[in-house]
Structure formats: C-alpha cells, structure tokens
C-alpha cells in the first residue's frame, strides 16, 4: 500500500509589523502571508531543505528570493540583513527562503551554486535573476525591484 505524502507542518513565528501580533506561518503554505488578527501582509522569511524544497519554493504562488548560504560563510552573514529587509519590503509580493548548502547539497547542485552567497529570484522554481556575492542591503533591494517584474506568475 502506498504511503500518502507527509504534510509539511513546520511553521515559523512571525510578528505582524502592523499590529505586533505573533502569527504561525507554515513554510509551505499557499497564497499570501497575512496576519490572523489585522489581516495585514506579513514578511515571509523561512528556510527550506532538500526534503521540502519543492513544497516550499517550487509550489509557491509568489516569486521566491532564494538565499543559498552556509553558517561558516562571512559574506553570507553580511548579506543576511538585506535578505531580511527584502522580506519586509516586499511582503505580499515575495517569499524569501534560505537554504543552507551544507545541509542541502542537492538544492545547491540543482542551482549550480559553485560559490556563495548566491541569491536567486525564482518563479515556480525557474531562475529569473541571479546575484552572486555579497551586496549591501540597498543594492540587494534595488536588484529585487529590477528583477521582480520578470517573476510575475
């Protein structure tokens, strides 16, 4: 007898920037991330692994900013604040997903991550734009702004 696929129950706690209420946000949820209290748009920043990548990223109804990184990588840590700003600035328009390449080598290979940090803007798993190396937060936001119209579903 075939087993049914496991439902992703992993969730992140996200504070609403509008009302402050904490919300549980499933990594692989569909649609927009909204506050359960005030219905404001939430910044959607989550993690994925090889195991749940397709559910979290490829099946996302929003374009995805994918951050391929590793904890030992200094430039990756420098990019992290810009990645978080992108999640906040593009709430409702973009889902931001971080993948640790050491823990998820299949995803790193899938997107040819020869060097990190590597930022990709994806639409249904397909690369729309690539940014290799550390960039300051403002430059990262400008890159997302330029690239996002190409990622419309």
N, C-alpha and C positions, 0 to 999 in steps of 0.2 A: 504494500500500500504506500503510495507516495505521500510525503510529508508536505503540508502547506508551508509556504514561505513564512519565516518569522516576521512579525510586525516589529518595526523599529519603535521602541518605547523610550529611547534616550531623549532626554529633554534638557534644555538649558533654562536657567532662571534669568529673566531679562527685566530690568526696571524700566518702566514706561517713562520716557523723557517729558511727557505731558502732565501726568498726574502722580508719578512716583510709585504706582502700584507694581508689585513684582508679579510677573507672568511666567508660566511654564510654556516653553516654546519647543515643540518637537523638531528635531533636526531634519526629519524627512516630511514635515507637514506640507500640504499643498496650499496654494493661494498666497495671500498676503499675511504678514505677521501683524496682528492687531491686538491692542490692549483689551483684556476682558472687561475692564471697568469703563474706560472712557472711549474705547474704540479707536484711539489714535494709532498711527502706524508706529511699529516698533523697529529698532535697528536689528537686523537679523545676522548675527555672527555666531557661527557654530563650527564644529570640527567634523571631519569625516575620516574614514579609514578605507582600506581596500575592500573590506567586507560590506560596508554600507554606502560606498561612493555613488553607485548608480541611483539608489533611492534618495540620497541627499542632494546630489548635484545634477545628474543627467535628467532625472524626472522633475526637476524644479520648474515651476511655471514662470519663475523670474530668471533673468540673466544672473549668472554667478560670477563673482570675483573670487578666483581660486588662488590661495596663497600656499605655494609649495615651499616648505621651510623645514628647519631642524633646530632643536633646542641649543645645540653647540655652536650655531652659526651667528656670529656677531652682527653681520649686515641684516640677517633675518630679524633679529631683535630690534634693529634700528627701523625697519620697515613697519613693524607691528603697530605703532601708534597711528600711522597713516592708514593702515588697513582698518583699524577700529573707527577712525574718522569717516572713512568711506561708508562703513555700515551705518553710521549715524546720519551722514549727509544724504544718503540715497535710500533711506528707509522707505519701503513700499515700491522701490524701483529695482532693488538689487539685493541679492542674498550673498553674504560673504562667508566663505568656507575655507578653513585652514586644514592642511594635510601635512602631517609630519612625514617626511620622505623616508626616514629611518624605519618607522613603523609601518609604512605603506609603500613598499618598493614597486608594487605593480602599478599603482597610480603614477608614481614618478616616471616609470618606464613608458607608460601609456602616453604621457605628455612630454616625453623626451627631455626630462629635467636633468641636464648634464651639469648644471650649476644652479645654486640657489643664493638668494631668494629668487623665485620665479613666480611672477604674477600673471595669471591668465584671465581674460574675460571670456566666459563661455556662454553659449546659448544651446541648451539641450545637449550639453557635453561636447559641442563643437567649438573649437577655438576661434574667437572673433578678433582678439588682440593679445599680444604678448609684451610683457615688460620684464626684462632680465636685470637683476642687480638692485642694489638699494637706491631708493629715490626718497627725497624729502616728502613729508605729508602733502604739502601744497602741490607739488609736481605729480604725485600719485592721484590726487583728486582731479587735476586737470586731465591726466591720461584717461581716467574713468569717464569724465564728462565727454571727451572726444570720442571714446570708443563705445559708449553705451548706446547711442542711436543705432549702431550696426547690429546690436544684440536683441533687438525687438523680436518677440516670439511671432 
